[in-house]
Amino acid sequence: MADPKAENTLREALSTLEDLESRWSAARDYLKIDASRERHAVLGELVADPNLWDDQDNAREVTTEPGAFPTTSNSSMNCARPSTTVSSCRLLSRGAERG
């Protein structure tokens, strides 16, 4: 028989992770992270175009838009996906319940 204290701790951890996943999803929607990632990719292509400055007005518009230049430490672009953690913990908890 499994340890009831360990099972309770596991249930609480899963509940906490599910709550965090829900909050992450809400924050990602509010901050429009997915749309920002897409726009960031488009801007990266535009900035890399060697003919960018042929149209001065367009070039100025592109390069002054936030996110036009790729960075290595853009936290909204490099966030981990908590859903992976929750899924992994669910699988582990099923194994623990059987063991």
C-alpha positions in Angstrom: 0.0 0.0 0.0 1.3 3.5 -0.9 2.2 6.0 1.7 -0.9 8.3 2.3 1.3 11.3 3.2 3.3 10.9 0.0 0.1 10.6 -2.1 -1.4 13.7 -0.4 1.9 15.6 -1.1 1.8 14.5 -4.8 -1.9 15.6 -5.1 -1.1 19.0 -3.7 1.9 19.4 -6.0 -0.2 18.4 -9.0 -2.9 20.9 -8.0 -0.3 23.6 -7.6 1.2 22.9 -11.0 -2.3 22.9 -12.6 -3.0 26.3 -11.0 0.4 27.6 -12.3 -0.4 26.2 -15.8 -3.7 28.0 -15.8 -2.1 31.3 -14.7 0.7 30.9 -17.3 -1.9 30.4 -20.0 -3.9 33.5 -18.9 -0.7 35.6 -18.8 0.4 34.3 -22.2 -3.0 35.3 -23.6 -3.0 38.7 -21.9 0.6 39.5 -23.0 -0.1 38.1 -26.5 3.2 36.1 -26.4 2.3 33.9 -29.3 1.5 36.8 -31.6 4.6 38.6 -30.4 6.7 35.5 -31.3 5.2 35.5 -34.8 5.8 39.3 -35.3 9.3 38.9 -33.9 10.1 36.3 -36.6 8.7 38.6 -39.4 10.6 41.6 -38.1 13.8 39.5 -38.0 13.4 38.6 -41.7 12.6 42.2 -42.6 15.7 43.5 -40.7 17.9 40.9 -42.4 16.8 42.0 -45.9 19.8 43.7 -47.5 17.4 46.0 -49.4 15.7 47.2 -46.3 17.1 50.8 -46.6 16.0 51.2 -50.2 12.8 52.5 -48.8 13.8 54.9 -46.0 10.4 55.4 -44.5 9.6 51.6 -44.4 13.1 50.9 -42.9 12.5 53.5 -40.2 9.1 52.0 -39.4 10.5 48.5 -39.3 13.5 49.3 -37.2 11.7 51.4 -34.6 9.0 48.8 -34.0 9.6 47.1 -30.6 11.2 43.7 -31.1 12.7 44.5 -34.5 16.1 43.3 -33.5 16.6 39.8 -32.2 17.9 39.5 -28.7 19.2 36.5 -26.8 17.6 37.4 -23.5 14.0 38.3 -24.4 12.2 36.6 -21.5 8.8 36.6 -23.2 10.2 34.7 -26.1 12.1 32.1 -24.0 9.6 31.1 -21.4 9.4 27.5 -20.5 6.1 25.6 -21.0 4.7 24.6 -17.6 2.2 22.2 -19.3 5.2 19.9 -20.0 5.9 19.8 -16.3 2.3 19.1 -15.4 2.0 16.3 -17.9 5.3 14.8 -16.7 4.1 14.9 -13.1 0.8 13.3 -14.0 2.6 10.4 -15.6 4.9 10.0 -12.6 1.9 10.2 -10.2 0.1 7.4 -12.1 3.2 5.3 -11.8 3.5 6.0 -8.0 -0.2 5.1 -7.5 0.3 1.8 -9.2 3.6 1.1 -7.3 
